């Protein structure tokens, strides 16, 4: 997660930095690691791992994100604190919800395998991530793509309102609430993203749309226009957020209903 200019980090309403906010959440709710039954690993890499777990007192299924603090550089630790502060203050259907933050306090010790870690308790998204959705379904109908892109735009609007740049927005970091066709898209995994330098490198290496020539003819021209302008190397010609959000490809069905 990055900050844009004088960006918000840690939550203005809380009056606390992200790390302080995490400790406050645990004290307020009494969250303890032993309240959760870990079922299986569902994601994560490097210094983080994500587990499907069940909160024993309530029976609620959650995602338990474990982050090893000793393996974090100071810049990434700051990003993690920003993620905690932002998610604790925001409630939006297209942003993954933070339910609790657990760290050792008041003499309580984690098991040895969890020592030196912080745990983010997040809502569990049974639909998995968008990358797997694409692998399972293959070519996705245009109306589904449009629905997901609209939801993505709404979620990004919330980030922009808080002067936050995600930095690593990709299908693997976009979750779906359910496996069905009525799934709600949720932006996730803010804290440990790559740098802007890497992202700019990816854009610079893009020489054409990453679509097969067999697929391009069946795509609507508005869809091709939007993707082409999003991948434009020249930032002056690249779509701004407002241009993306109001692009005619995303408005097509809405404009037809108004007529």
Order of alpha helices (4+ residues) and beta strands (2+ residues): beta-alpha-beta-beta-beta-alpha-beta-beta-alpha-alpha-beta-beta-beta-alpha-alpha-alpha-alpha-alpha
